[in-house]
Amino acid sequence: MTLQQLRYVTMVAKTGTITEAANKLYISQPSLTSAIHELENEMNIVIFRRTNKGVSVTKEGEDFLGYARQVLEQAAILEDKYKKNSGGKKQFCVSTQHYSFAVNAFVDLIKKYGQDEYDFSIRETQTYEIIEDVAKMRSELGILFLNDFNETVINKILKSHELEFTQLFVAKPHVFISRKHPLADKKIITNSELELYPYLSFEQGEHNSFYFSEEIFSASERKKNIRVRDRATLFNLLIGLNGYTVCSGVIDKKLNGKDIIAVPLADEGDMRIGYIMHKKGMLSRLGETYLESLKKYLG
């Protein structure tokens, strides 16, 4: 087994086809196929299931790829430490709930390290996918929040995937509303005052449990509910429908728009925002820089 073979299989898993992976790796399809077969035979597993539409990863392949990404990450850390800036293309991926500060820190990272060649990814996605991304080493870090309601369930899942949560910031819940909303002049808003307005939340797919919600009190009964997949849609609906959502209160006018404001929400517990990473992983230089930027925006 070689690092090259591990790079090959992770690229095939990423692209989903031998053809596209071979193009990105600058090798022929037969050579790539042969290298994968050799690795599968050596390790006595089947990593990919071949179909007419491409390839899919088997269950044992998913486990193997998690370890493969970890090995490649450790190799990158070694090269980064001893080769300094003479290494190849820089790679980094973070998965996050829909937070503007996570995007801002990502921009800072690219400005600092994205000079020549890089392959960086930020995935604003569903809570369970964040956990899966980090567990399978697709992402080095995952950004999410815990509170008294979801902590027991989320921590149990993190433990089962050998992940650890590190707290960065304790936030007081705020209501995000339009600057022209009827409640916009309030210094603090109560749940009863919000009953007349549409409640906007991020859809969580097949794991649409209250425990995976990005909003702090989704277990509460709401008469008007709208679920969305992306931040832009949510903010457009906040403005157009006098809707509201609940978040950390950290707001960025460049990303969220000047028409959105944050007003403190009464009688709700704290949000403990932090990051998750694999217990067996090591924080890369890029990961350290990203976290330092996060702390700056949360400070």
N, C-alpha and C positions, 0 to 999 in steps of 0.2 A: 504493500500500500504506500502510495506517495502523495505528497501535497498536491501535485498536479492532478492526480486522479480525483482527489477530493474537490478540487476546483471544478473539475469537469462535471461531477454529479450535482454539485450545488447549482451550477449554471443551467443544467438540463432541468432541474426542479424549478428553477426560477422562470425559465422561458416556456416550459411545457412541451417543447419539441426538440428533437435531435437536430433538425435543420437549422433552426434559429440559434441554438446553443453553439453549434459548430461554426456558424458565421461570426458570432461574437467572440469565440475563442480562437478564431483564425486557424482552424484545422479542418481536415476533411471529415465528412460524415462517417465513412468507414473507420477512420482512425479513432473517432470519438466513441463509436459503438463498440469497437474492439476494446478500448480502454475501460469502458463501463463493464463489459462482460468479464474482463480479467479481474476487476475489483470485486464484482459479485461472486465470482468463483472462489477468489482468495478468501473472502469473508464469509462465504457459504450462506449468502442471503440473496433475495431478489429485491432490488431497490426500486425498479421501475416495472410497471405493467405496460406492455406495448399494445397500442390500438391503432386503428386506421386514422384516427384524428390526432395522434401524437402519443404522449406518454403520460401516465399518472403514477403518483408515488404510492407504494404499498404501505401498509401499517408498519412493518419492520423497517421499510425504507425511511419513513418519517423519523423513527427513533435514530436510525443511523445518521441521517442528515443533521439532526440536532447535534450529535457529537462531532460530525464533520465540520460544521460551522464553528463549533467551539475550538477545534484544533486549528482551523484556519485563522480564527481571531487571535489565538495565542501566538501563532507564527507571525502574524502581522505586528503584534506588540513587540516581539523580539526584533523584527526587522526595523521597526520604528525606533526602538531604543538604541540599536547598535549601528544601523545604517543612516540614522537621522533622516534627512530629506532626500536621500538618494534612492528610496524605494520606488515602487510602481504606483499605480493609481490608488488614491485614497478612497476608502469605502466606509460608510457609516449609515445606519438606519435606526430611526426611533419611531415607536408607535405611541400614539397619544389620544386622549380624549380631546374634545374640541376647545382648546385653550389658546388664546392669542399669544400668551407669553411663551408657549412651547414653539410657536412659529417664529417669534422674534429671536429666540435663542438659536434656532436653526439658521436663520439669516446671518446672525453673528458668526456662527461656525463656518459657513461658506465664505464669508468675507475674509476670515482669517486663514483658512486652509484650502480654499478652492481656487488656487492660482492657475495651475497648469492642467492636471488631469484629476478628476474626482468622479465618484459615483455615490451620491448621497440620496437618501430617501427619508421622507417624513410621511407617516401614515396616520391621518386623522380618521380613526375607525371606531368600531364598537368595542365595548369593554372586554368581552370575552376574547375577541380577536387580538387585543393588546396582550393579554396573558398568553395566548397561543404563540404569538409572534416571538415573544421573549423566551418562552419555554423551548421553542424549536430553533432558537438562535437566528431567526430571520431579522430580529431587531436586537440591538445591544441593550437598549433601555425601553421601558414603557412608562408613560406618565398617566396617573390616575389618582382618584381620591378615595379615602376611607372615612367613614363616620360611624357613630354608634349603631346605626341601623344595618349597614352592609358589612361591617368589619369581620364578624365571625365567619360569614359565608365566604367572603373574598379571601381571607387569610387561610381558610381550609383548602381552597383551590390552589392558592399560591404554594402552600406547603406540599401538596400532592405533585406539583410540577417543579419542586426544588427551586422556588423563587423566593426572593426576599424583598420586602417593602422598606424603603427608607424615607422618612418624612422630611420634606423641604420647607413646608409652610402651613400655618394654620389660618384658615380663611373664615371670616364671618359671612354667612350666606347673604347674597344680594339678589334683588329682582332686576333683570335686564328688561327695560321697556323703552319705547320711543320717547324722544324729548317732548313730543306733542301729546303723549298719553294723558288721560284725565288725572292720573295719580302722580304725574311727573313732579309736581311741586311738593310732594310729601317728603319729610325728612326720614321717615321710616314707614314701611308698609306692612300691614297685617294680612294673614291668609284670608280672613273674611272679606277684606276689601278687594281681593283679587277674584272672588267667586264669579263676578259678571263677565270676566274676560277670558279669551282663549288661552289655554295653557300649552306652550310649545315645548317639546322634548325631542331628544335624539333617539331614533328608532334603533333597537338592539337586535333585530333579526330573530333567528330561531332561539336565541338566548334572551328573549324579551322579558326577563324577570325584574322585579323591583330592585333586586340586589345588584343588578348590573347597570342600573340607570345612572346617567351622568347628572341627574337632577336630584337634589337632596331630599325632597319629600314626595317622591313619585307614588308612595303607597297611599297618599291621601286621595280621596275621591274628588274628581274634578268633573264638572258638568260639560265643559268644552275642552276637548283634547285634540291636538294636532301633532303628529309625529313626522319628523323629517330626517333626512340622511346627511345634509351638509349645512355648514355654518351660514353660507350666503342666503340660502332659502329661508333659514330660520329668522335671520335678521330682516329680510324683506317682509316676512309675515308679521314680525313684531311691529313694523311700521305701518303696514297696510291694514292690519286687522285689530290694532290696539291689543295685541297679544303680549304675553310675558313668558320669561323662562327664569330659572334660578341657577345662579352660578357663583363663582368665587368672589366676584366684585372687582377682579383685576381686569381692566378694560383698556383697549388700545384703539385710539381714534383712527389710526391709519388702516387697521385691519377691520375693525368693527363699524367704522363710520361715525361721523360726528353727531348723527341723529339718534344714536343709542346711548342711554345713560344707565348707571347702576345705582340702585337705591337699597339701603339696608332692609333686610326682611326680619320682622320681629318673631321671637319665640321659636327659633330653630337652632339646632345644635351646630357645632363647628364642622368644617370640612378640613380634613388633614390631607393636603396634597403632597404627593411624593413620587418617587420612581421605583420601579421594580427591575431587578436584574437576576440572572441565574446565579445560584450559589457557587457553581463551579466556574463561573466566568471571571474574567479580570477586566477592570475598567481600562479602556484604551485612552490614549492621549486625546483623541477626538471626543470620546465620551466624557472625559474630565472637563474639557473645554466647554462642551455643551451644558454640563451641569453648572459650571461656574456662571455661564450666561443666564441660565434659568434663575439662579439665586439673585442675580443682579435685578432681573425684572420682578422678582417676588419680594425683593428686599424693601 
